[in-house]
Amino acid sequence: MKLNEGGVDRAVRIVVGLALIALAATGKVGVWGYIGIVPLLTGIAGVCPAYSLLGISTCPMKKSG
């Protein structure tokens, strides 16, 4: 799969994912907090399936020649 997430998008996903998992692990939020695994994994991989379906990309454009 082709990368479709830019650097800032990936960083935000990783931070949000880790925060949700930490909140769930400490009992601050319910079990639903483990949904943070999704943004964490997509941020690490650099690929968002929803972006692919919608034709969205936050990757910076590559300069040609």
N, C-alpha and C positions, 0 to 999 in steps of 0.2 A: 504494500500500500504506500501511496505517496504522502509525504508529510503535508499536513494542511493547517498546522498551528504554528504561529509565530512565537518568538521568545517570550514576550510579555504574557501572551495567552497561556503558554505552557507553565510559566512560573506561577501565575494566578491559580491555575487548576491544581498544581501541586500543593501550594500553600493552603488553599481551601480544603482540598482532600485530606491533608494531614490534620488540619484543625478540626474537621468534622470527626475524623477517626479518634483523635485525642479526646474530644468532648464526649464521645460515646464510650470510650474506654474508661473515663473517669466518672461516668454516671451523670454528667451535667445535662445530657440529652438522652433521649431513649435510644433504643436499638436502631432506629432509622438513621442515626448518625453514621452508621457504617456504610451508608450509601456514598460516603466520601471516597470509597475505594474506586468508584467510577471516574471521578475527575482526576484522582491521583494516577490511575493507570493510563488514562488518555493523555495526561500531561507528560508522563514519562515516555510514552510511545511517540508522542507528537502527531497522533492521528485521532481525529474525532469522527466516528461513523456518521453522526448526525450532520456534520459539516459536509462529508462526502455526499450524502443523500441530497442535501440542499445546494450543493455546488459552491460552498463557501470556503474561503481560505484566508487565514490571517498571516500567512507566510509573506515576508517581504518579496517584492518582485525582483527577479534576477536581471542584472544588467546584461544586455546583449552587446558582444564585441566591443 
